[in-house]
Every structure is written in structure tokens, then in C-alpha cells.
Amino acid sequence: MVILFDVFNLPEDIYEIIFATPQQKIVGKLLIKMMTEHGGEITKTEMSMFAMQLHDGTIVTEIDEPGYENKKVKLSYNKRQFYDRILTPMKGMGLIDYDLYRKTYKISDKFNKALIKIGLMWMREYRESEAMKGRMKK
């Protein structure tokens, strides 16, 4: 997944950086909230039940979107799109881990570690370009 952001207009909400649409942001945030309420880890069956409830439009929750503050809303999101556009990218970025042995999904810090690694890669490139610039001046 590609994350595009502008350092001069960085949103306060991490979900706005990660997801392309407001609906994806809401569903991603709801998924993490649900997992947090279950101790940060849920089974494959619980994930499937969550996806089915979204698909059926039976999830009622409060969202913090403008105009919806402190109001209960019913959410509906296609099950296939949930797996393709929410869960799979979150796993790919390291926000969520899947344990094949235990068949559980767990909130992960691998996303943070990957961004640190990317930052270090950039610093190495930056230092090399600065060193090259210094050699060219001589």
C-alpha cells in the first residue's frame, strides 16, 4: 500500500493518512477500537463475525465525524471490500499481525518499526548525497 502525505498539511488523525476515503477511515478506526476492547487480539472467527456485521449493516456505533458527534449510526461496509481495502492493507503495513498457528489477529507495532527503518534509510541516502556534494566542491 502506498501512503502519500504532505509534511506541511499532516492530519492529526493517523487513519486519515492511512486510508483514502472517510468511510475506510471510519471502518479502520472501528476495527482497532473493537480489537482494543478485546485486549488487542481477536480470533479469525471474531474477525469474520465483525466483517459479516459490517456487511449486514448491523453495527451501531458512535463516530467522531463532523455532524455525527455523539450520535449513534448504523454502519454498512461490503465484506469483500473490508478484507481487500481495510484488513489486508493494515496487515501489510504492520498495523495488525496475523498468527497462523493460533489463528488470531493482533494489533502490532511493526508499522512504527517499519517507518523508523524507512527514516533511517532516508538518513543514509541523505548523508551520502551530502558527502558526495562535499567531494564535488573540492
Backbone as a chain_set.jsonl record, in Angstrom:
{"seq": "MVILFDVFNLPEDIYEIIFATPQQKIVGKLLIKMMTEHGGEITKTEMSMFAMQLHDGTIVTEIDEPGYENKKVKLSYNKRQFYDRILTPMKGMGLIDYDLYRKTYKISDKFNKALIKIGLMWMREYRESEAMKGRMKK", "coords": {"N": [[0.843, -1.181, 0.0], [0.46, 2.233, -0.698], [1.356, 5.165, 0.935], [0.577, 8.423, 0.825], [1.545, 11.631, 1.774], [1.553, 15.009, 2.968], [3.985, 16.879, 4.392], [3.567, 19.429, 5.287], [0.903, 19.676, 5.674], [-0.067, 17.763, 7.527], [-2.395, 15.526, 8.766], [-4.055, 15.279, 11.986], [-5.114, 12.862, 12.654], [-4.213, 9.558, 12.43], [-5.511, 7.677, 10.854], [-6.497, 9.13, 8.729], [-4.261, 9.514, 7.235], [-3.549, 6.964, 6.483], [-5.771, 5.786, 5.156], [-7.741, 6.117, 2.137], [-10.37, 7.053, 1.836], [-13.088, 8.659, 3.651], [-14.947, 6.768, 4.63], [-13.449, 4.379, 4.714], [-11.612, 5.133, 6.641], [-13.276, 5.397, 8.905], [-14.169, 2.724, 9.239], [-11.716, 1.377, 9.576], [-10.806, 2.567, 11.946], [-12.855, 1.761, 13.663], [-12.452, -0.995, 13.633], [-9.935, -1.232, 14.945], [-10.697, -0.174, 17.417], [-12.58, -2.109, 18.242], [-10.896, -4.346, 18.419], [-9.173, -3.48, 20.434], [-10.928, -3.366, 22.585], [-11.175, -6.05, 22.997], [-8.839, -6.795, 24.205], [-6.778, -6.308, 22.442], [-6.43, -8.377, 20.706], [-7.965, -10.7, 18.53], [-9.879, -13.562, 17.46], [-9.852, -15.475, 14.374], [-12.445, -16.164, 13.747], [-13.908, -14.228, 15.177], [-13.112, -11.973, 13.753], [-14.227, -12.54, 11.288], [-16.936, -12.514, 12.007], [-17.2, -9.814, 12.67], [-16.749, -8.667, 10.14], [-18.973, -9.713, 8.794], [-21.082, -8.524, 10.238], [-20.626, -5.868, 9.563], [-21.075, -6.064, 6.818], [-23.772, -6.799, 6.785], [-24.844, -4.565, 7.874], [-25.409, -4.217, 10.58], [-23.971, -3.143, 12.65], [-23.903, -0.795, 15.16], [-22.737, 2.257, 16.15], [-20.868, 4.986, 17.663], [-19.481, 7.687, 15.915], [-16.749, 9.921, 15.25], [-17.057, 11.89, 13.326], [-17.514, 15.036, 11.664], [-20.656, 16.5, 12.281], [-21.779, 14.15, 13.104], [-21.161, 13.752, 15.726], [-21.478, 12.301, 18.915], [-23.724, 10.853, 18.166], [-25.547, 7.922, 17.478], [-24.877, 5.672, 14.898], [-25.695, 3.512, 12.144], [-23.544, 1.291, 10.604], [-22.475, 0.224, 7.407], [-20.621, -1.906, 5.361], [-19.141, -3.41, 2.631], [-18.29, -6.835, 2.748], [-16.22, -8.13, 1.264], [-14.802, -5.902, 0.34], [-14.01, -4.937, 2.8], [-12.079, -6.822, 3.627], [-10.277, -6.541, 1.454], [-9.649, -3.746, 1.311], [-9.337, -2.754, 3.866], [-8.53, -4.627, 6.051], [-6.447, -6.287, 4.832], [-4.554, -4.312, 3.8], [-3.904, -3.145, 6.302], [-2.683, -5.268, 7.587], [-0.518, -5.631, 5.846], [0.905, -3.25, 6.204], [1.751, -3.532, 8.766], [0.205, -2.817, 10.928], [-1.594, -4.556, 11.972], [-1.175, -7.875, 13.017], [-1.163, -11.278, 11.927], [-1.454, -14.366, 13.387], [-0.624, -17.369, 12.264], [-0.504, -19.883, 13.476], [-2.003, -19.741, 15.9], [-4.263, -18.639, 14.851], [-5.134, -15.943, 15.134], [-5.761, -12.404, 15.166], [-3.829, -9.557, 15.837], [-3.197, -6.375, 17.292], [-0.437, -4.507, 16.222], [2.981, -3.291, 16.543], [4.622, -3.117, 14.395], [4.321, -1.387, 12.264], [5.255, 1.095, 13.185], [7.955, 0.401, 13.604], [8.696, -0.162, 10.97], [8.423, 2.377, 9.773], [10.404, 3.755, 11.161], [12.636, 2.37, 10.235], [12.48, 3.068, 7.513], [12.889, 5.821, 7.74], [15.534, 5.809, 8.676], [16.781, 4.691, 6.455], [16.415, 6.772, 4.652], [17.95, 8.751, 5.932], [20.508, 7.676, 5.638], [20.765, 7.796, 2.843], [20.552, 10.555, 2.519], [22.836, 11.469, 3.916], [24.823, 10.326, 2.325], [24.413, 11.74, -0.055], [25.046, 14.306, 0.81], [27.728, 13.935, 1.464], [28.722, 13.344, -1.077], [28.229, 15.76, -2.335], [29.974, 17.358, -0.931], [32.422, 16.27, -1.762], [32.384, 16.975, -4.421], [32.775, 19.715, -4.386], [35.441, 20.053, -3.845]], "CA": [[0.0, 0.0, 0.0], [1.202, 3.477, -0.782], [0.855, 6.238, 1.785], [1.014, 9.734, 0.361], [1.206, 12.67, 2.737], [2.201, 16.302, 2.808], [4.503, 17.227, 5.723], [3.079, 20.748, 5.676], [-0.528, 19.548, 5.966], [-0.212, 16.445, 8.126], [-3.584, 15.461, 9.626], [-3.864, 14.82, 13.364], [-5.652, 11.505, 12.75], [-3.406, 8.601, 11.671], [-6.366, 6.992, 9.893], [-6.623, 9.986, 7.544], [-3.036, 9.326, 6.461], [-3.503, 5.581, 6.016], [-6.88, 5.411, 4.278], [-8.047, 7.06, 1.061], [-11.714, 7.621, 1.917], [-13.618, 8.79, 5.014], [-15.597, 5.525, 5.044], [-12.386, 3.445, 5.085], [-11.077, 5.64, 7.905], [-14.234, 5.055, 9.962], [-14.163, 1.271, 9.432], [-10.413, 1.021, 10.146], [-10.797, 3.024, 13.341], [-13.785, 0.893, 14.384], [-11.784, -2.29, 13.78], [-8.932, -1.121, 16.014], [-11.437, 0.007, 18.67], [-13.13, -3.409, 18.609], [-9.787, -5.209, 18.842], [-8.704, -2.961, 21.723], [-11.91, -3.804, 23.584], [-10.946, -7.478, 23.204], [-7.466, -6.992, 24.668], [-5.819, -6.113, 21.356], [-6.292, -9.606, 19.924], [-9.221, -11.402, 18.278], [-9.735, -14.782, 16.668], [-10.266, -15.403, 12.976], [-13.908, -16.226, 13.776], [-14.389, -12.915, 15.607], [-12.892, -11.056, 12.636], [-15.243, -12.884, 10.288], [-18.227, -12.031, 12.522], [-17.155, -8.36, 12.524], [-16.919, -8.391, 8.714], [-20.365, -10.031, 8.44], [-21.929, -7.487, 10.826], [-20.465, -4.692, 8.698], [-21.727, -6.369, 5.544], [-25.214, -6.811, 7.01], [-25.263, -3.25, 8.35], [-25.978, -4.345, 11.926], [-23.111, -2.491, 13.648], [-24.339, 0.531, 15.58], [-21.638, 2.838, 16.914], [-20.697, 6.432, 17.591], [-18.292, 8.074, 15.163], [-16.347, 11.301, 15.554], [-17.066, 12.676, 12.1], [-18.302, 16.271, 11.783], [-22.083, 16.325, 12.059], [-22.232, 12.893, 13.698], [-20.655, 13.656, 17.086], [-22.4, 11.827, 19.96], [-24.915, 10.242, 17.575], [-25.396, 6.516, 17.104], [-25.113, 5.449, 13.468], [-25.55, 2.153, 11.637], [-22.512, 1.239, 9.571], [-22.537, -0.856, 6.441], [-19.433, -1.938, 4.515], [-19.058, -4.679, 1.924], [-17.356, -7.774, 3.382], [-15.04, -8.328, 0.411], [-14.036, -4.662, 0.378], [-13.404, -4.856, 4.13], [-10.838, -7.602, 3.597], [-9.365, -6.014, 0.434], [-9.263, -2.341, 1.477], [-9.095, -2.394, 5.265], [-7.723, -5.593, 6.806], [-5.214, -6.686, 4.138], [-3.556, -3.24, 3.881], [-3.444, -2.961, 7.684], [-1.716, -6.346, 7.834], [0.66, -5.356, 5.019], [1.658, -2.13, 6.776], [2.237, -3.884, 10.099], [-0.684, -2.321, 11.979], [-2.219, -5.754, 12.519], [-0.457, -9.123, 12.759], [-1.979, -12.495, 11.942], [-0.716, -15.531, 13.859], [-1.143, -18.541, 11.558], [-0.597, -21.025, 14.386], [-3.112, -19.528, 16.832], [-5.375, -18.096, 14.07], [-5.604, -14.72, 15.779], [-5.302, -11.101, 14.691], [-3.363, -8.784, 16.982], [-2.684, -5.041, 16.996], [1.02, -4.645, 16.191], [3.816, -2.082, 16.45], [5.524, -3.268, 13.244], [4.178, -0.184, 11.444], [6.199, 2.065, 13.741], [9.309, -0.08, 13.33], [8.942, -0.004, 9.53], [8.624, 3.803, 9.494], [11.735, 4.098, 11.683], [13.6, 1.8, 9.273], [12.42, 3.908, 6.315], [13.554, 7.078, 8.113], [16.981, 5.553, 8.718], [17.223, 4.522, 5.07], [16.487, 8.105, 4.075], [19.097, 9.454, 6.529], [21.711, 7.131, 4.994], [20.786, 8.376, 1.497], [20.8, 11.985, 2.69], [24.255, 11.635, 4.285], [25.628, 10.002, 1.144], [24.312, 12.841, -1.016], [25.795, 15.42, 1.392], [29.146, 13.609, 1.309], [29.008, 13.469, -2.499], [28.223, 17.187, -2.614], [31.231, 17.855, -0.35], [33.534, 15.837, -2.621], [32.313, 17.693, -5.699], [33.252, 21.081, -4.176], [36.903, 20.048, -3.751]], "C": [[0.884, 1.237, 0.0], [0.547, 4.505, 0.126], [1.447, 7.534, 1.251], [0.604, 10.766, 1.395], [2.035, 13.905, 2.46], [2.669, 16.737, 4.19], [4.008, 18.581, 6.201], [1.595, 20.732, 6.037], [-0.822, 18.163, 6.535], [-1.436, 16.418, 9.041], [-3.22, 14.96, 11.027], [-4.241, 13.35, 13.518], [-4.854, 10.564, 11.844], [-4.233, 7.905, 10.589], [-6.576, 7.815, 8.625], [-5.386, 9.881, 6.652], [-3.055, 7.958, 5.778], [-4.561, 5.281, 4.957], [-7.256, 6.525, 3.319], [-9.4, 7.738, 1.22], [-12.157, 7.747, 3.372], [-14.271, 7.499, 5.517], [-14.555, 4.479, 5.457], [-11.786, 3.836, 6.432], [-11.981, 5.232, 9.066], [-14.173, 3.564, 10.275], [-12.835, 0.817, 10.04], [-10.319, 1.39, 11.612], [-11.699, 2.137, 14.197], [-13.173, -0.486, 14.614], [-10.771, -2.247, 14.921], [-9.612, -0.949, 17.372], [-11.982, -1.335, 19.162], [-12.038, -4.35, 19.102], [-9.251, -4.778, 20.206], [-9.637, -3.398, 22.844], [-11.784, -5.287, 23.899], [-9.496, -7.759, 23.609], [-6.421, -6.884, 23.583], [-5.648, -7.321, 20.456], [-7.661, -10.263, 19.763], [-8.958, -12.624, 17.407], [-10.181, -14.526, 15.225], [-11.793, -15.401, 12.886], [-14.5, -14.883, 14.172], [-14.219, -11.879, 14.498], [-13.946, -11.294, 11.557], [-16.62, -12.382, 10.726], [-18.309, -10.51, 12.396], [-17.414, -7.97, 11.07], [-18.369, -8.656, 8.276], [-21.329, -8.983, 9.0], [-21.834, -6.195, 10.013], [-21.23, -4.885, 7.396], [-23.251, -6.287, 5.666], [-25.748, -5.461, 7.491], [-25.86, -3.273, 9.743], [-25.111, -3.711, 13.018], [-23.636, -1.087, 13.899], [-23.249, 1.083, 16.487], [-21.687, 4.356, 16.843], [-19.425, 6.708, 16.798], [-18.002, 9.539, 15.431], [-16.218, 12.165, 14.304], [-17.893, 13.942, 12.3], [-19.768, 16.038, 11.409], [-22.655, 15.071, 12.688], [-21.785, 12.731, 15.151], [-21.776, 13.278, 18.044], [-23.721, 11.288, 19.404], [-24.6, 8.798, 17.23], [-25.74, 6.375, 15.615], [-24.948, 3.964, 13.143], [-24.521, 2.18, 10.527], [-22.711, 0.023, 8.685], [-21.295, -0.769, 5.562], [-19.333, -3.333, 3.916], [-17.957, -5.565, 2.511], [-16.069, -7.943, 2.566], [-14.159, -7.083, 0.414], [-13.377, -4.457, 1.732], [-12.067, -5.599, 4.135], [-9.82, -6.993, 2.626], [-8.818, -4.621, 0.755], [-8.964, -1.914, 2.905], [-8.108, -3.379, 5.904], [-6.409, -5.945, 6.116], [-4.178, -5.554, 4.119], [-3.037, -3.009, 5.306], [-2.454, -4.057, 8.081], [-0.418, -6.063, 7.086], [1.527, -4.238, 5.57], [2.197, -2.442, 8.159], [1.402, -3.309, 11.227], [-1.344, -3.483, 12.712], [-1.386, -6.956, 12.095], [-1.443, -10.276, 12.745], [-1.079, -13.648, 12.333], [-1.336, -16.779, 13.226], [-1.366, -19.732, 12.473], [-1.819, -20.91, 15.293], [-4.381, -19.046, 16.137], [-6.005, -16.89, 14.766], [-5.009, -13.499, 15.1], [-4.944, -10.284, 15.928], [-2.879, -7.411, 16.515], [-1.17, -5.093, 17.167], [1.723, -3.292, 16.135], [4.794, -2.15, 15.279], [5.469, -2.069, 12.303], [5.185, 0.864, 11.895], [7.637, 1.665, 13.42], [9.666, 0.086, 11.852], [9.199, 1.46, 9.179], [9.981, 4.281, 10.019], [12.805, 3.597, 10.722], [13.649, 2.639, 7.998], [13.122, 5.235, 6.569], [15.065, 6.92, 8.154], [17.551, 5.352, 7.319], [17.367, 5.886, 4.398], [17.688, 8.865, 4.633], [20.408, 8.975, 5.908], [21.858, 7.74, 3.596], [21.144, 9.858, 1.566], [22.283, 12.239, 3.006], [25.175, 11.348, 3.102], [25.583, 11.142, 0.128], [25.06, 14.065, -0.506], [27.302, 15.183, 1.251], [29.574, 13.766, -0.148], [29.104, 14.943, -2.882], [29.538, 17.809, -2.098], [32.43, 17.5, -1.199], [33.542, 16.591, -3.932], [32.845, 19.109, -5.564], [34.775, 21.149, -4.17], [37.562, 20.097, -5.059]], "O": [[1.937, 1.261, 0.637], [-0.669, 4.692, 0.091], [2.664, 7.714, 1.229], [-0.541, 10.782, 1.845], [3.076, 13.849, 1.806], [1.842, 16.946, 5.078], [4.028, 18.855, 7.401], [1.093, 21.679, 6.643], [-1.73, 17.475, 6.067], [-1.513, 17.199, 9.99], [-2.199, 14.299, 11.215], [-3.742, 12.671, 14.415], [-4.824, 10.751, 10.628], [-3.71, 7.579, 9.523], [-6.811, 7.251, 7.557], [-5.462, 10.132, 5.449], [-2.627, 7.82, 4.633], [-4.279, 4.599, 3.972], [-7.117, 7.709, 3.627], [-9.57, 8.878, 0.788], [-11.66, 7.023, 4.235], [-14.161, 7.17, 6.698], [-14.754, 3.769, 6.442], [-11.489, 2.976, 7.261], [-11.494, 4.77, 10.098], [-14.13, 3.177, 11.443], [-12.825, -0.038, 10.926], [-9.812, 0.617, 12.425], [-11.347, 1.801, 15.328], [-13.358, -1.078, 15.678], [-10.758, -3.138, 15.771], [-9.158, -1.512, 18.368], [-11.867, -1.665, 20.342], [-12.228, -5.068, 20.083], [-8.914, -5.622, 21.037], [-9.182, -3.76, 23.929], [-12.236, -5.737, 24.952], [-8.991, -8.857, 23.374], [-5.286, -7.321, 23.775], [-4.82, -7.306, 19.546], [-8.424, -10.375, 20.723], [-7.946, -12.704, 16.711], [-10.796, -13.507, 14.911], [-12.365, -14.711, 12.041], [-15.483, -14.439, 13.579], [-15.073, -11.01, 14.319], [-14.487, -10.346, 10.988], [-17.385, -11.88, 9.903], [-19.363, -9.972, 12.055], [-18.195, -7.06, 10.794], [-18.923, -7.901, 7.476], [-22.283, -8.593, 8.326], [-22.836, -5.513, 9.8], [-21.938, -3.99, 6.933], [-23.932, -5.778, 4.775], [-26.959, -5.24, 7.512], [-26.719, -2.451, 10.066], [-25.483, -3.74, 14.191], [-23.794, -0.292, 12.972], [-22.879, 0.451, 17.477], [-22.447, 4.935, 16.067], [-18.411, 6.037, 16.99], [-18.895, 10.305, 15.794], [-15.374, 13.059, 14.237], [-18.879, 13.918, 13.037], [-20.077, 15.459, 10.368], [-23.873, 14.929, 12.799], [-22.01, 11.678, 15.747], [-22.869, 13.843, 18.002], [-24.728, 11.273, 20.112], [-23.51, 8.489, 16.747], [-26.754, 6.89, 15.144], [-24.168, 3.256, 13.78], [-24.611, 2.997, 9.61], [-23.068, -1.059, 9.151], [-20.95, 0.306, 5.073], [-19.431, -4.327, 4.635], [-16.837, -5.11, 2.742], [-14.967, -7.903, 3.114], [-12.933, -7.178, 0.481], [-12.3, -3.866, 1.812], [-11.053, -5.069, 4.59], [-8.631, -6.935, 2.938], [-7.646, -4.346, 0.497], [-8.406, -0.841, 3.133], [-6.989, -3.005, 6.255], [-5.356, -5.906, 6.752], [-3.009, -5.816, 4.402], [-1.857, -2.71, 5.493], [-1.503, -3.805, 8.821], [0.667, -6.239, 7.64], [2.748, -4.268, 5.422], [3.022, -1.691, 8.679], [1.843, -3.31, 12.376], [-1.616, -3.407, 13.91], [-0.945, -7.042, 10.948], [-2.442, -10.257, 13.464], [-0.055, -13.888, 11.692], [-2.432, -17.195, 13.602], [-2.303, -20.505, 12.276], [-2.58, -21.866, 15.44], [-5.454, -19.038, 16.741], [-7.219, -16.818, 14.96], [-3.914, -13.543, 14.54], [-5.653, -10.311, 16.933], [-2.232, -7.295, 15.474], [-0.673, -5.657, 18.142], [1.138, -2.286, 15.735], [5.7, -1.322, 15.184], [6.449, -1.765, 11.623], [5.887, 1.452, 11.071], [8.442, 2.503, 13.01], [10.799, 0.433, 11.517], [10.087, 1.759, 8.38], [10.631, 5.117, 9.391], [13.766, 4.309, 10.428], [14.727, 2.894, 7.461], [13.864, 5.722, 5.716], [15.795, 7.807, 7.712], [18.665, 5.787, 7.027], [18.325, 6.125, 3.664], [18.378, 9.554, 3.882], [21.316, 9.773, 5.677], [22.952, 8.152, 3.211], [21.94, 10.352, 0.767], [22.901, 13.127, 2.419], [26.176, 12.034, 2.9], [26.601, 11.472, -0.48], [25.652, 14.796, -1.301], [28.058, 16.109, 0.957], [30.665, 14.265, -0.424], [29.97, 15.326, -3.669], [30.127, 18.671, -2.751], [33.35, 18.303, -1.354], [34.609, 16.825, -4.501], [33.331, 19.665, -6.549], [35.342, 22.201, -4.463], [38.791, 20.098, -5.131]]}, "num_chains": 1, "name": "protein.A"}
